[in-house]
Amino acid sequence: MKNIVIAAGYATRLGELTRNFPKPLLQIGDSTILGRMLDDIDTIPEIDEHIIITNHKFAQIFEEWAAGAAACKPITIVDDGTETNETRLGAVCDLLFAMEKLKLDDDLLVVAADNLLFFSFREFVDFAYAKGTSCIMCHEQPSVEKLQRTGVVELDADGRVLGMEEKPQVPKTHWAVPPFYIYLKKDLDLVRHSVENGCGKDAPGNLAHYMVEHTVMHAWKMSGGRFDIGSLDTYEEARRRFGTPSQG
């Protein structure tokens, strides 16, 4: 299984902090946002490589970081060639770009690079292999306002995904979908042809939505919380929570 980290965005909501520096490598405590995530994923026996897809503007910074990273599994940096937010490929196209460039034909764990997690991806991988299907994650979200800004799924008693809506005005359930996915090798042909068959390009949830409509998928209910670092305020909150010393 390959771990693919989608890290090609430009984090414009963080202003000057990420104008010339990638958000996933911002310091949190004695590590970075991405470093904390890889510390967990690196321990999963099935994972044999970390693939980080980024943009041309930040590729060299990721290369330098990877050279000193403590991961046991190899880290491969993929440069998607873009240099501005306006010319970005979008998360789905970045995944397809990495798959094509590296000729990937493995089970894939696909993760966004801007979250702190309070559970292990080990549980997610075990769940997917037990079900034998591609999988998404979900968590209970009581806020209708927040549900209107994310993917929402309907599930049966076994966790099979019956339907998924992106940013529904009237959510049918309280099961929200975070940006973490497992696509098994048997479904990769669907992934490869998703965009040409009408899948949205920008958000990683677009692909999950497409896949739910074309193959059997299950949803793992997160066993712990997550901290989504999407703005300067949430980054500062994360720094306070994890004791990051002041920069500068």
C-alpha beads as a LAMMPS data file, in Angstrom:
LAMMPS data file: protein, C-alpha beads

248 atoms
247 bonds

1 atom types
1 bond types

-500.0 500.0 xlo xhi
-500.0 500.0 ylo yhi
-500.0 500.0 zlo zhi

Masses

1 110.0

Atoms # bond

1 1 1 0.000 0.000 0.000
2 1 1 1.238 3.462 -0.929
3 1 1 0.517 6.481 1.252
4 1 1 -0.287 9.446 -0.994
5 1 1 -0.287 12.841 0.673
6 1 1 -2.112 15.572 -1.225
7 1 1 -0.032 18.680 -0.520
8 1 1 -0.147 20.799 -3.678
9 1 1 -2.341 23.628 -2.410
10 1 1 -1.196 27.169 -1.698
11 1 1 -2.975 27.751 1.654
12 1 1 -4.003 31.287 0.736
13 1 1 -6.086 31.655 3.905
14 1 1 -2.926 31.645 6.006
15 1 1 -1.640 34.793 4.311
16 1 1 2.036 35.657 4.597
17 1 1 2.768 32.540 6.671
18 1 1 2.383 30.302 3.639
19 1 1 3.107 32.707 0.811
20 1 1 6.499 31.095 0.311
21 1 1 6.245 28.038 2.557
22 1 1 4.000 24.934 2.473
23 1 1 1.347 24.633 5.177
24 1 1 2.006 20.916 5.891
25 1 1 5.539 21.763 7.034
26 1 1 4.541 24.440 9.531
27 1 1 5.859 23.722 12.990
28 1 1 3.607 22.155 15.611
29 1 1 5.405 21.461 18.880
30 1 1 8.613 19.580 18.152
31 1 1 7.428 18.402 14.736
32 1 1 5.415 19.604 11.747
33 1 1 1.804 19.056 10.702
34 1 1 2.866 16.484 8.118
35 1 1 5.556 15.002 10.336
36 1 1 3.007 14.143 13.005
37 1 1 0.810 12.388 10.467
38 1 1 3.674 10.395 8.969
39 1 1 4.864 9.306 12.417
40 1 1 1.659 7.276 12.623
41 1 1 1.308 6.112 9.018
42 1 1 4.966 5.041 8.885
43 1 1 4.289 2.349 11.510
44 1 1 1.616 0.582 9.417
45 1 1 3.196 -2.633 8.057
46 1 1 1.308 -2.531 4.748
47 1 1 2.645 0.932 3.883
48 1 1 5.863 0.660 1.877
49 1 1 6.259 4.239 0.586
50 1 1 5.094 7.772 1.285
51 1 1 4.354 9.798 -1.856
52 1 1 3.892 13.526 -1.379
53 1 1 2.372 15.363 -4.315
54 1 1 3.118 19.077 -4.194
55 1 1 3.522 22.038 -6.525
56 1 1 6.638 23.377 -8.220
57 1 1 6.806 26.380 -5.910
58 1 1 7.227 24.204 -2.803
59 1 1 8.774 21.011 -4.219
60 1 1 12.353 21.892 -3.233
61 1 1 11.270 22.708 0.336
62 1 1 9.618 19.281 0.586
63 1 1 12.717 17.612 -0.887
64 1 1 14.911 19.218 1.766
65 1 1 12.472 18.234 4.504
66 1 1 12.263 14.635 3.245
67 1 1 16.050 14.310 3.259
68 1 1 16.052 14.818 7.027
69 1 1 12.764 13.091 7.886
70 1 1 12.806 10.252 10.404
71 1 1 10.442 7.948 8.468
72 1 1 11.508 4.338 8.027
73 1 1 9.658 3.990 4.719
74 1 1 10.998 5.903 1.676
75 1 1 9.536 9.330 0.885
76 1 1 9.014 10.342 -2.748
77 1 1 8.239 13.951 -3.677
78 1 1 6.190 14.528 -6.842
79 1 1 6.167 18.015 -8.408
80 1 1 2.932 18.751 -10.290
81 1 1 4.541 21.666 -12.173
82 1 1 2.189 24.437 -11.023
83 1 1 3.397 27.665 -9.421
84 1 1 0.260 29.629 -8.491
85 1 1 -3.087 29.071 -6.820
86 1 1 -4.778 30.119 -10.058
87 1 1 -3.059 27.394 -12.089
88 1 1 -3.318 24.566 -9.518
89 1 1 -4.457 21.208 -10.838
90 1 1 -6.875 20.415 -8.013
91 1 1 -6.640 17.527 -5.555
92 1 1 -8.159 14.868 -7.806
93 1 1 -5.953 15.751 -10.762
94 1 1 -2.920 15.817 -8.487
95 1 1 -3.685 12.267 -7.403
96 1 1 -4.074 11.170 -11.021
97 1 1 -0.829 12.974 -11.914
98 1 1 1.095 11.060 -9.233
99 1 1 -0.504 7.752 -10.226
100 1 1 0.495 8.254 -13.851
101 1 1 3.984 9.603 -13.183
102 1 1 4.915 6.773 -10.812
103 1 1 2.879 4.089 -12.634
104 1 1 1.138 3.162 -9.398
105 1 1 -0.810 -0.080 -9.269
106 1 1 -1.115 -0.628 -5.520
107 1 1 -3.706 -0.148 -2.832
108 1 1 -3.671 3.566 -1.950
109 1 1 -4.133 5.434 1.306
110 1 1 -4.886 9.020 0.253
111 1 1 -4.702 11.764 2.879
112 1 1 -4.881 15.535 3.079
113 1 1 -1.828 17.040 4.717
114 1 1 -3.342 19.700 6.969
115 1 1 -4.874 17.771 9.887
116 1 1 -3.740 16.713 13.334
117 1 1 -5.307 13.359 14.207
118 1 1 -6.156 11.762 17.536
119 1 1 -6.439 8.189 16.250
120 1 1 -4.298 5.837 14.170
121 1 1 -4.637 5.161 10.469
122 1 1 -3.817 1.561 11.404
123 1 1 -7.485 1.128 12.372
124 1 1 -8.643 2.522 9.028
125 1 1 -6.382 0.208 7.022
126 1 1 -7.508 -2.812 9.057
127 1 1 -11.145 -1.860 8.456
128 1 1 -10.668 -1.583 4.685
129 1 1 -8.970 -4.953 4.419
130 1 1 -11.624 -6.563 6.605
131 1 1 -14.371 -5.193 4.349
132 1 1 -12.457 -5.856 1.143
133 1 1 -13.633 -2.582 -0.394
134 1 1 -12.384 0.922 -0.965
135 1 1 -13.281 3.060 2.041
136 1 1 -13.828 6.541 3.351
137 1 1 -13.895 7.854 6.897
138 1 1 -16.782 9.548 8.638
139 1 1 -17.516 11.209 11.960
140 1 1 -20.646 12.477 13.623
141 1 1 -21.114 16.208 13.093
142 1 1 -24.035 17.784 15.025
143 1 1 -23.711 21.200 13.348
144 1 1 -25.906 21.538 10.266
145 1 1 -23.904 24.606 9.254
146 1 1 -20.682 22.556 9.190
147 1 1 -22.409 19.687 7.385
148 1 1 -23.385 22.160 4.668
149 1 1 -19.673 22.734 4.001
150 1 1 -18.537 19.128 3.664
151 1 1 -19.425 15.715 2.276
152 1 1 -22.241 13.868 4.054
153 1 1 -22.955 10.134 3.760
154 1 1 -25.813 7.748 4.358
155 1 1 -24.817 4.334 5.716
156 1 1 -26.425 0.966 6.284
157 1 1 -25.977 -1.050 9.490
158 1 1 -22.777 -2.642 8.131
159 1 1 -21.150 0.682 7.288
160 1 1 -21.714 0.416 3.549
161 1 1 -22.103 3.824 1.944
162 1 1 -25.558 4.134 0.421
163 1 1 -25.138 7.676 -0.835
164 1 1 -22.958 10.759 -0.533
165 1 1 -23.705 14.445 -1.040
166 1 1 -21.220 17.295 -1.245
167 1 1 -22.168 20.394 0.753
168 1 1 -25.905 19.574 0.986
169 1 1 -28.238 22.402 1.954
170 1 1 -30.425 19.845 3.760
171 1 1 -28.122 17.095 5.098
172 1 1 -29.763 13.663 5.260
173 1 1 -27.535 12.460 8.126
174 1 1 -24.954 13.766 10.581
175 1 1 -22.120 11.650 9.145
176 1 1 -19.476 14.031 7.785
177 1 1 -16.570 12.887 5.607
178 1 1 -13.000 14.078 6.331
179 1 1 -10.317 14.003 3.595
180 1 1 -8.911 10.498 4.188
181 1 1 -9.548 7.618 1.782
182 1 1 -8.469 4.111 0.830
183 1 1 -8.742 3.093 -2.809
184 1 1 -7.989 -0.578 -3.370
185 1 1 -6.041 -1.737 -6.410
186 1 1 -9.145 -3.351 -7.899
187 1 1 -10.806 0.096 -8.104
188 1 1 -7.880 2.056 -9.549
189 1 1 -9.184 1.877 -13.095
190 1 1 -12.269 3.766 -11.917
191 1 1 -10.006 6.331 -10.255
192 1 1 -7.865 6.774 -13.380
193 1 1 -10.882 7.541 -15.567
194 1 1 -12.871 9.521 -12.998
195 1 1 -12.219 13.037 -14.288
196 1 1 -12.841 12.184 -17.928
197 1 1 -16.156 10.692 -16.812
198 1 1 -17.314 13.842 -15.024
199 1 1 -15.704 13.745 -11.573
200 1 1 -14.923 17.157 -10.092
201 1 1 -11.249 18.075 -9.942
202 1 1 -10.713 20.415 -7.017
203 1 1 -11.596 18.778 -3.692
204 1 1 -10.553 15.211 -2.775
205 1 1 -14.162 14.608 -1.713
206 1 1 -15.193 14.920 -5.367
207 1 1 -13.465 11.619 -6.080
208 1 1 -15.017 9.897 -3.068
209 1 1 -18.441 11.035 -4.234
210 1 1 -17.762 9.688 -7.723
211 1 1 -16.489 6.360 -6.397
212 1 1 -19.501 5.858 -4.130
213 1 1 -21.668 5.992 -7.255
214 1 1 -19.545 3.478 -9.185
215 1 1 -18.367 0.829 -6.712
216 1 1 -19.082 -0.614 -3.271
217 1 1 -17.539 1.480 -0.501
218 1 1 -17.665 1.363 3.283
219 1 1 -17.157 4.121 5.823
220 1 1 -15.037 3.738 8.948
221 1 1 -16.339 5.749 11.879
222 1 1 -13.392 7.655 13.317
223 1 1 -12.366 6.434 16.766
224 1 1 -10.952 9.819 17.748
225 1 1 -11.075 13.464 16.782
226 1 1 -9.101 15.567 14.351
227 1 1 -7.915 19.159 14.239
228 1 1 -8.283 20.759 10.809
229 1 1 -5.746 23.536 10.257
230 1 1 -7.449 25.671 7.654
231 1 1 -6.823 29.227 8.784
232 1 1 -4.379 31.375 10.719
233 1 1 -6.623 31.165 13.787
234 1 1 -6.728 27.370 13.773
235 1 1 -2.970 27.180 13.244
236 1 1 -2.350 29.467 16.216
237 1 1 -4.744 27.368 18.302
238 1 1 -2.831 24.212 17.346
239 1 1 0.456 25.855 18.309
240 1 1 -0.929 26.809 21.695
241 1 1 -2.356 23.357 22.297
242 1 1 0.878 21.574 21.426
243 1 1 3.248 24.082 22.950
244 1 1 5.009 25.313 19.855
245 1 1 7.508 28.044 20.732
246 1 1 6.969 31.434 19.120
247 1 1 8.500 31.821 15.697
248 1 1 10.765 34.626 14.784

Bonds

1 1 1 2
2 1 2 3
3 1 3 4
4 1 4 5
5 1 5 6
6 1 6 7
7 1 7 8
8 1 8 9
9 1 9 10
10 1 10 11
11 1 11 12
12 1 12 13
13 1 13 14
14 1 14 15
15 1 15 16
16 1 16 17
17 1 17 18
18 1 18 19
19 1 19 20
20 1 20 21
21 1 21 22
22 1 22 23
23 1 23 24
24 1 24 25
25 1 25 26
26 1 26 27
27 1 27 28
28 1 28 29
29 1 29 30
30 1 30 31
31 1 31 32
32 1 32 33
33 1 33 34
34 1 34 35
35 1 35 36
36 1 36 37
37 1 37 38
38 1 38 39
39 1 39 40
40 1 40 41
41 1 41 42
42 1 42 43
43 1 43 44
44 1 44 45
45 1 45 46
46 1 46 47
47 1 47 48
48 1 48 49
49 1 49 50
50 1 50 51
51 1 51 52
52 1 52 53
53 1 53 54
54 1 54 55
55 1 55 56
56 1 56 57
57 1 57 58
58 1 58 59
59 1 59 60
60 1 60 61
61 1 61 62
62 1 62 63
63 1 63 64
64 1 64 65
65 1 65 66
66 1 66 67
67 1 67 68
68 1 68 69
69 1 69 70
70 1 70 71
71 1 71 72
72 1 72 73
73 1 73 74
74 1 74 75
75 1 75 76
76 1 76 77
77 1 77 78
78 1 78 79
79 1 79 80
80 1 80 81
81 1 81 82
82 1 82 83
83 1 83 84
84 1 84 85
85 1 85 86
86 1 86 87
87 1 87 88
88 1 88 89
89 1 89 90
90 1 90 91
91 1 91 92
92 1 92 93
93 1 93 94
94 1 94 95
95 1 95 96
96 1 96 97
97 1 97 98
98 1 98 99
99 1 99 100
100 1 100 101
101 1 101 102
102 1 102 103
103 1 103 104
104 1 104 105
105 1 105 106
106 1 106 107
107 1 107 108
108 1 108 109
109 1 109 110
110 1 110 111
111 1 111 112
112 1 112 113
113 1 113 114
114 1 114 115
115 1 115 116
116 1 116 117
117 1 117 118
118 1 118 119
119 1 119 120
120 1 120 121
121 1 121 122
122 1 122 123
123 1 123 124
124 1 124 125
125 1 125 126
126 1 126 127
127 1 127 128
128 1 128 129
129 1 129 130
130 1 130 131
131 1 131 132
132 1 132 133
133 1 133 134
134 1 134 135
135 1 135 136
136 1 136 137
137 1 137 138
138 1 138 139
139 1 139 140
140 1 140 141
141 1 141 142
142 1 142 143
143 1 143 144
144 1 144 145
145 1 145 146
146 1 146 147
147 1 147 148
148 1 148 149
149 1 149 150
150 1 150 151
151 1 151 152
152 1 152 153
153 1 153 154
154 1 154 155
155 1 155 156
156 1 156 157
157 1 157 158
158 1 158 159
159 1 159 160
160 1 160 161
161 1 161 162
162 1 162 163
163 1 163 164
164 1 164 165
165 1 165 166
166 1 166 167
167 1 167 168
168 1 168 169
169 1 169 170
170 1 170 171
171 1 171 172
172 1 172 173
173 1 173 174
174 1 174 175
175 1 175 176
176 1 176 177
177 1 177 178
178 1 178 179
179 1 179 180
180 1 180 181
181 1 181 182
182 1 182 183
183 1 183 184
184 1 184 185
185 1 185 186
186 1 186 187
187 1 187 188
188 1 188 189
189 1 189 190
190 1 190 191
191 1 191 192
192 1 192 193
193 1 193 194
194 1 194 195
195 1 195 196
196 1 196 197
197 1 197 198
198 1 198 199
199 1 199 200
200 1 200 201
201 1 201 202
202 1 202 203
203 1 203 204
204 1 204 205
205 1 205 206
206 1 206 207
207 1 207 208
208 1 208 209
209 1 209 210
210 1 210 211
211 1 211 212
212 1 212 213
213 1 213 214
214 1 214 215
215 1 215 216
216 1 216 217
217 1 217 218
218 1 218 219
219 1 219 220
220 1 220 221
221 1 221 222
222 1 222 223
223 1 223 224
224 1 224 225
225 1 225 226
226 1 226 227
227 1 227 228
228 1 228 229
229 1 229 230
230 1 230 231
231 1 231 232
232 1 232 233
233 1 233 234
234 1 234 235
235 1 235 236
236 1 236 237
237 1 237 238
238 1 238 239
239 1 239 240
240 1 240 241
241 1 241 242
242 1 242 243
243 1 243 244
244 1 244 245
245 1 245 246
246 1 246 247
247 1 247 248
